Amino acid sequence: MKFKPIDELTFTDDFMFGYVLHNPEICKELLEQLLQIKIDHVEYPKLQETINSYYDSKGVRLDVYVKDSNRVFDIEIQNSVDITLPKRTRYYQSMLDIDNLLKGEEYSELKESFIIFICQFDLFGLNLPQYTFKNICLENKELPLGDETTKIFFNSIAYDTENNLEISALLKYIKTKIPTNDFTKKLNTLIEESKINNKFRNDYLAMNLHDRDIRRVALAEGKQIGLQEGAEQTKIETAKNLIKEGLSAEQIARCTNLPLEKVQELAIR
């Protein structure tokens, strides 16, 4: 896999996205503009190690997981179309809840939560700049469930249909990389400064080397498994031919190094 050169990184690249939003001031301002709410502060909790074993069936790394006094937020950047995003929000929501419950909280203490996907495509095809989902009663749509969970999908390609100027400018920047207001200019400056920051450059290169090593090991293991499977299949084909020649199961097992039970199974097929 070819990794993008550092100088070509933008806000929508995962590494840059996570790096920039680990600036509390920038993250707070971005959330306030996207959600049109006031946030008293931003802090960065880490999902407890125990959650990894609880979710050992599916490992997930959240892009940006933050909280303030009463709410938790997961902010994700999504560049390629993925029709599973709605179910991913369901899974991510459960991760946030479990993380809080593992800290000893009661159900009543669960914080209000927001799962936010900033997309470079229109997932639902209605040309809306954002799609906000809450749980309501189908029989009476004025009745909310009251679980205090919100999932929002922002659609950057519809930035020019957004009436809110702050959200429109941010979505436009995400889609076009052109800053048009104070916040997106501040964001763009931070991104350009990051590219010449030695720690950022070293961390980015280290991540790439780590990912390459993982892929290299996985490829080598895959080849080894393929060779083993190929050798096993060759033994089976040889055993089938020897069965046709009338050799005993014991003789074939010795010749092919297959278990006697396997040869006997082949013989009765």
N, C-alpha and C positions, 0 to 999 in steps of 0.2 A: 504494500500500500504506500502511495506517495503522499507525504505530508506537505501541507501548504507552507511556503516560506514565511518566516516571521513577518516580513515587511508587507505581506499580502493579507494578514489577518484583519478581520473586521469584528464588529460587535456580535455578529451572528455566528461566529465560530465558537464552538463549545468552550474551549480553553479561555479565550478572551472574554466571553460572556461571564463565565464564573469568576474570572480574575477581577474584572471591572466591578461586578456587583458585590464583591467582598470589600468594597469601599462603602462603609455604612452611610455616608452622606449621599452618595450616588444611589444606592439601593433604596434608601428611604424616599428620596425624591422621585425615583422611578415608580415605586409602589403608590405613592400619593397621587401621581399624575394618572397612572393607569386606572386606579380604583376610585379616584376622586374622594379620598378620605384623608383624615389627619392621622399620622402615626407618631407616637411620642418618642420612640427610639427604635433602633434596629440592633438585634443581637443574633449571633450565629450559633445555635445549639448544634450538637452533633448527635446523630442517631446513635443510641446506645449500642454497645457491642452485642448485647443480648438480643437485639432485634435481628441481627444477622443470622443467628441460629433459628430464631422464630420464623424467619422467612427464608430458610435454607433451600426452599424449592425454587426460588427466583431471586437472584441478586439484582439490586437496583441502586444506582447512584443518582441522587437528586442533584439537579444543576445548582440551584441556590435555595437553601432551606433557612428561613429566618423567622424571627418572631418579635413581637413587641409585648406590651404588658398583658394584653387580652387576646391576641390573635397569633396564628401561625400562618406562614406563607411558603408555598413552594412555587418557584418561578422557573419555567422551562423554556428553552429556545428550540424550535422545531423547524428545520429547513426543508426536509423532504416529506412528501405526503405519506401519512401513516393512518390508515382507517381504524387502527386499534386504539387511537388516542383516547376516545371516551372511556374504554375499559382501563386504560392506563391511569386515568384520573381516579377511577374507583380504587385501583390498587395503591396508588400513591396516598390517597386519602386514608386508607387503612394503615399505612405505614406511619403517618403522622399521629393517628389516634393511638396506635399501639405504643409508639415511642413515649407518649405522654402517660398512658396507663401504666407502663412499666416503671415509671417514676413514682408510682404509688397514688396517683390521682383517682378520684371517684369519677363516675360517668358525668356527674353534674359539673365537674371541674374542667372537662375538656374545653379547650379554647376554640373560639370561632376560627374556621380555617378557610383558606383560599388556595385552590390549585389553579395556577395560571400558565397557560401555554401561549407563547408568542410565536405565531406561525407565519411562514412566508408563502402561504397558500390558503385557499378558502375550503376548509374541511367540509362544510355543510352546503356549499354551492348557492347560497342566497345573497351573496355580495354584501354581507353585513360586515362592518369593521370589527365587531365583537359579538360573541355569542355567550350569554351568561345563563347558567343553569343552577336552579335551586330546587329542592324537593317540595312539592306541593300536593295537595289532595286533588285527585282527578275529578271527584264528584263535586267538589267546591273549590275552585281555583283561587279563591280568596283565603283559603286556609293553608298556611305553611306548616310543614312538618315540625319546624323549630329545632332541627339538628345543627343549625348554624354552619352548614357547609356550602361553599360556593365553588363552582368550576367555571372558568372563563377561558374562552379561546379567542385570541386576538388575530385578526386577519389583516396582515400588513398590506396586501395588494389592494385593499379597499380604503386606504388612508384618506383618499379625497372625498369619501362619502361620510366621514366622521365629522360631526358637528362640533365636538369639543376640540378646541385648537391645540391644547397640550397633547391630547392623545393622538390627534391627526399628525402633528409634527414628529412625535416619537415613532409612529407607525411608518411615516414617510422615510424617516432616517433609517429604520430597520430595512425597508425595501430598497431604497435608492442610495443609501450611505451619504446622503446630502443633509447636513445640519441646517435647520432653518429657524431655530429659536435658541434662547439662552441655554436651556438644559441640554439640547442635543449638541450644541457647540461645546459645552463643558464635557459632555460624554465623549465627543470626538477628540478633544484635546487629550483627555485621559488615555484614550486608546493609542494615540500617536506617541504619547510619552511612554506608555508601557512597552512599546516596540523597541525603544532604545534603553530600557531599564535592564541592567545586567542580570538581576535576579529573575526577572520575568523571562528573559531569553534563555537563561540556564535551566529554569524550571520547564519551559516549553520543550527544549531539546531533550532534557532528561525524560520527560513524559513520552516523547516520540521514540527514544531508544528503548524505554521499558515496553512500550506497545509492540515495537518491532521484535524484541526478544520473546514476548509472549506468542506472537504470530509464528516466529521461527520454530519455537518449541512445539506449538500445536501442529505445524506443518510436518515436522519431523516425526511426531507421534502418529500423525495420520498416515504417513508413508509406511511407518513400521507396521501399523495395524493392517494396512493394505497388503503388505508383503506376507504377513502372517496368515491373513485370510486367503491369499492366493495359494500359499503353500498347502494350507489345509484342504482347499478345493482340489488341488492336484492329487493329494493323497486319496481323496474320496473318488475321483475319476479313475485313478489307478486301481483302487479296490473294486470298483464296479467292473472293470475289464477283467480282473483276475477271477471275480465271481463267475463271469461268463465262461472263463477257461476251465472252471471246475475245481479250482483250488479250495481247500478247506478254509473255514473262517479263521482257524488258528494260524495257518500258514500266511494268510493275507494280512492278519494283524501284525505278524512278525516282519513281513516285507514292507509294510507301509507305516509302521509305528502308530497305527490307529488303535484305539481301544477295541478289545474283542467285542464289547457290546455294540459299538458303532458298526463294526463289520457285519454282525449278525442282523442288525437293523436294516442295513443296506441290502442284505441277502433276501429279506422277505418282502421287499418293496416290489 
